[in-house]
Amino acid sequence: MSCTSCLTTLEKQSDVPVNKNSQFHFTNGGIYLVFQEYEVSYYAAGNPVVKIPSSVYR
């Protein structure tokens, strides 16, 4: 689902623009936020994915 070379380190909460239209899904390992092209990066990056590990909210 995600490309290791495409992962980006986020420095602050405002780097992740979450709103009512944001796509996400839950797994045993955490929550994945899926962004559309151009929403947070350039088109060639595809659909950037941000993983929030379950250790953050458990």
C-alpha positions in Angstrom: 0.0 0.0 0.0 2.8 2.5 0.7 6.2 3.1 -0.8 9.0 3.2 1.8 11.0 5.7 -0.4 7.9 7.9 -0.5 7.6 8.3 3.2 8.0 11.8 4.6 8.8 12.9 8.2 6.3 15.3 9.5 7.4 17.9 12.0 4.2 19.4 13.2 0.4 18.8 13.2 -0.2 21.4 10.6 1.8 19.3 8.1 -1.2 16.9 8.0 -4.3 18.8 6.8 -7.1 16.6 8.2 -10.7 17.6 7.5 -14.1 16.1 7.0 -13.2 14.9 3.5 -10.0 13.1 4.6 -9.7 9.4 3.7 -8.5 7.1 6.4 -8.6 3.5 7.6 -7.8 1.6 10.7 -5.6 -1.4 11.1 -4.3 -3.3 14.1 -1.0 -1.3 13.7 -2.5 2.1 13.5 -4.5 4.6 11.5 -3.6 5.5 7.9 -4.5 8.9 6.4 -4.6 8.8 2.6 -4.2 12.0 0.6 -5.0 12.7 -3.0 -2.5 13.9 -5.6 -1.5 17.6 -5.1 -3.2 17.7 -1.7 0.1 17.5 0.3 2.7 16.8 -2.4 3.3 16.8 -6.2 1.5 14.5 -8.6 4.4 12.1 -9.2 4.3 11.2 -5.4 1.0 9.5 -6.0 -1.4 9.2 -3.0 0.7 10.1 0.0 0.0 8.0 3.1 0.6 9.0 6.7 0.6 6.2 9.3 -0.2 7.0 12.9 1.0 4.1 15.0 -1.4 2.6 17.5 1.1 3.2 20.3 0.3 7.0 19.9 -3.3 6.6 21.0 -3.4 3.4 23.1 
